[in-house]
Amino acid sequence: MGSAPYVLKELPAPMYGTRLTLALVAQKLKEHRHIEGVQMNVVEPGDLIQLGAFRIEFIKVNHSIAGACALAIHTPVGTVVHTGDFKVDFTPVDGEPINLGRFAELGRKGVLLLLADSTNSERPGYTMSEKKVCQTFNTLFEKAEGRIIIAMFASNIHRIQSVVDSSVRFGRKVCLVGRSMVNIARAAIQLGDLRIPEGRLISVDDIDRYEDNEITVITTGSQGEPMSGLSRMAFAEHRKLEIRASDMVIVSASAIPGNEKSVSRVINQLVRTGADVIYEALAEVHVSGHARQEELKLMHMLVRPKFFMPVHGEYRHLYHHARLAETLGMPQENIHIPEVGEIIELSPGSMTVSGTVPSGSTLIDGLGVGDVGAVVLKDRKHLSEDGLLIVVMGVDHEERAVVSGPDIISRGFVYMREADELVEGARAAAKRAIDAFGAVDTTDWNHLKNNVRDAVQRYIYETLKRNPMILPIIVEI
């Protein structure tokens, strides 16, 4: 969804999706006002659409995001099933379980290739039902005496609904905090996917009009993002809310790999405030939206594909999913762990890698798309880690000589007023390089810059064992 505004500039194609997905994409496109006239086609589970030689079928699955669907792609050479994100939940919050019957029917007719979610392929057993989290919320709400502040993914409409239901049951008002939380919830309310009784939803500006035990705050920040609602509350940087010792704070998510340090930092700060902090290690306040091994086995046995390709996860997840498929009788030669950019060609009797296409990240920087290359990123990394030292020199072009400077300016390297000796040493090193240059009959100022850079860099490293970026600047006088 985040890439849609950029992709549609280059490829103005029609879009297909379930209601909530397209509503969120529409919000993204509004932010990019110059994108108009995009054809959006709402589909429902069970719908079948024709796109060229392909017929695409949408199949109901359970996930933490409302409206999730698997795809059965009927091609001229056979059927390809892509599970998307899924788990098997027999008691989902929306009351609509995964359509296992349709997967079984496709398996009986014959499936050429299965692509399946691998995120929880390392974990044995079954993923718990979302209803378990609902039960935990009710238990926590019953004992809470002050405000309840719950952080979660804004896209998890089913869990937001669970919090709303618990709040209504225990006589609390609901307040949504965080831009993405407000936007997604508003879209879900308009579509009927999120139901909040009249008078229960209040603005953050109205919180102080109610007693603490009448308030539930649902916010972003479950991954410790520095600018998120929860993080700003924890560090007393939020304009409207600050954590109190009487609050119960629930972090209803697990840390995405790589975010562990950020999440731990926020939880530690929340504990310092004296609040009652509940997270996954202490109570069942989160369940995954992804299938574990027994659910993956069920999907394989229902679909019974000829070929298998594990998708969605890090390489280790794909590897374990491939090994799982082997234990179910899938021949190793019929399994392929894909690499990004590979072209995989299917026929009724083969699955081969026939080439590659350019791939990788396209970086968005302000209004620039893809214009930040490896050299720029390397410079930014250098600046962020080591700082910048600028050497300014004035030259007389006619006299072919340096007539002023060198002056030293530091940014992010040392504090100039407390590093007089170091600055004078750098200036002396630059002066020696300038004097050596003056003995040569040339006006190659680039050569002078290189000499000064090398001399100052050598002095700084010998003195401090540090390597700031050295930027010589020549001003013609």
Protein Blocks (a to p, Z undefined) as FASTA:
>chain_A
ZZmmmmmmmmccdddddfklmmmmmmmmmmmmmbghiacddddehiacdehjbccddddd
ddfbehiacdddddfkbccddebjcdddfbbfkopacdfklmmmmmmnopfbdcddfklm
mpgcjdddfklmmmmmmmmmmmpmbdcdddddfklmmlmmmmmmmmmmnopacddedjkl
mmmmmmmmmnopaccdehkaccfklmmmpcfklcccddehilopakbmklmmmnopafkb
ccdfkbccdddbdddehilmmmmmmmmmmmmnopacddfkloccbccfbdcfklmmmmmm
mnopabdcdeeiafklmmmmmmmmmmnopafklpccddehiacdddfkbccdfbdcdedd
dddehjbghkacfklmmmmmmmmmnopadddddddfklopafedjddddehkacfklmmm
mmmmmmmmmmmmmmmmmmpccfbfklmmmmmmmmmmmmmmmmnopacddddddddZZ
